Amino acid sequence: MKNRYKGIWLLVTVLVMASSCNKFDEINTNPLAANADQVQVDYFINNSIVGSQMDPHIAERVFILYWKTAGRQQLGGGISTGGYNDGWSSDYYNGYMGSWLNTANSAIQVGNEQIAKGTNKLYTKNLVQVARIWRAYLMSELSDNFGPIPVNSFQGTNPEFSSEKDVYYHLLSELKEASASLDLAVVNPDAVKKQDPAFQYDYNKWKRYANSLRLRLAMRLSEVDAAKAKLEFEDAAKDVLLTDANQTFKVTERNGWDALTGVMSREWNAQIMSATYRNLTYNLGGISSTSQVGVALQPSVKPDNYIGLRLQDHFTTKTNDPFAGYWLDGLPSKVDPRAFKAFIIPGDFANPNFNSYPSWDNTAKTTVRTLTDGTSAIKTIDAKYSWNGYAPGDWGVPGSRNNVRSFNGTMPRTSNEFRTSASSRIFFANWETYFLVAEGALRGWATPMTAKVAYEAGVKANLDYWGLGGQSAAYLASTDFNNAGTSVSWDHTTEPPASRTMTFKDGYTNADGTAQIKYPENTIYKSGSVKNDLLTKIITQKFIAQTPWLPLETWSDHRRLGLPFFENPAVENALVTLPNLTAANFMTASVKNFPQRLRYPSGLKNSNAKGYAQAVGFLGAGGDEVLTPLWWAKK
């Protein structure tokens, strides 16, 4: 017991030094000498939630460069092509193992100690359950990044690692027990409520979050342990769920450089729209772009079925992105109404959400660039009021001659709404609950509503969040296909044709032409045989709804299902970190072409050799590599 709490008192000391106003100010004795009966459990919970929000140092590396890139919410290299940075992963892993999880564990340990001694407050038992719920989330996040982790962490210097199956079984049990143990009649003092940055200790909301989180984790097992997934999902779905916008688990951001600074706020991260997002939202929903943009931008809206300028010598063609080799010199005729809100059109400087980062130069505003023949300019491109997304990967010679793709100002970038630390980081929203219920119902599991009702409720919930609820009816009725061959309407499951005829202009001769543009075959999912089935609709809408708040979830859905369609990285030259992808097979999707996890930090092997060996053993034949699928993922 003495050794266990030695770490707690050290943490208390750190927390006191880090804050000028905290619960320990209320203790009449020296706070550094506080005993377990005096420690405030809610203070530990607050620090764990705030810390895991991620300060800019960790957020840039993990939320942006790892998750948003792997989850295809932005264009990026690195992990999207199998890359890895040991320093980034070490900072993240140590943040969890050394601080955020430690603090959540301390809340549970101290709370239980007080309860056992009879020195607890009326609300202490509930705080312990909240800490268990929050710890379950933290552990799931850690496991979804690395794989095997310690279940009984911080109960020894070198904890033993558990398999992902054991981790998930443990987390599902924890969530069930914690949710059932919450006493909803308990009301906390206002001073305690302030220590909860998510729900202000509204225990009804914590219970709903626990149950919806249980849905998420149960669904994660759908492809590898269907019986357990069904059992846990159905049990959680019988209880109250997070279904209203005012129940959203979110933490308010603030400007500065601390854990509450916005995760998307760093100026040097351009956060450019990905080809995946462009393909999924292009032509989706039947809402004309003309009705969505101002008068000055309307002349830039192009006709239906116009693909743009064909510039095959400057834009890579060695990817299964259906628009490879083309550049759209304007705005699409139709686009999902959330797209122009999430990503701002290049050159739209009058838009209050236009982001000008980096502020120290004009690259974010520069729209006019050139294409070269390798030595001199051959064509000037004005990217103002254009809409393009590019595949990651190696662009080879075409990329070396392309100055358009290398300037932030020529591409749609994440809205300023999310860049100034004046928003909130969302951890779980009501639309996700609805999409999980829709998927569960589609699988034939017992759910509180039908798959169609849940699907449409999820779409509407997200449109409402964006202030677009008035377009829900027209949007949900649309049978237009996006670039991946998927439509919105639940009742429209007709498959798209193999290709469609689109018009283009030759970027070098200005001659008009037509081309047959194929809908991509997502060979990871059902061998590419379907593009517009109901599960594809659900996950497509879930991806769009989760952008830009929950990139880890879009990455996890793709790892689990192969949905939605992610284009292969370009492979003009061989990618050493993606050896499966070649110039001969780039039109075929494979789980081997996409990152599956983060490697453990190198320091783990030295600090806990036994635990590291256990973890690698649980990972199986692939070992501690970025391309090794997790237990619950597609193989």
PyMOL commands that set and color helices and strands:
alter all, ss='L'
color gray80, all
select helices_A, chain A and resi 2-18+23-26+31-33+41-52+56-70+78-81+86-117+124-146+164-181+190-193+203-220+226-237+245-247+275-281+298-300+339-342+396-400+408-410+416-418+430-442+451-465+469-476+526-528+534-546+551-561+591-593+602-607+609-619
alter helices_A, ss='H'
color red, helices_A
select strands_A, chain A and resi 249-252+306-310+326-327+343-344+368-372+377-382+393-394+413-414+424-428+499-506+512-518+570-571
alter strands_A, ss='S'
color yellow, strands_A
deselect
rebuild
show_as cartoon
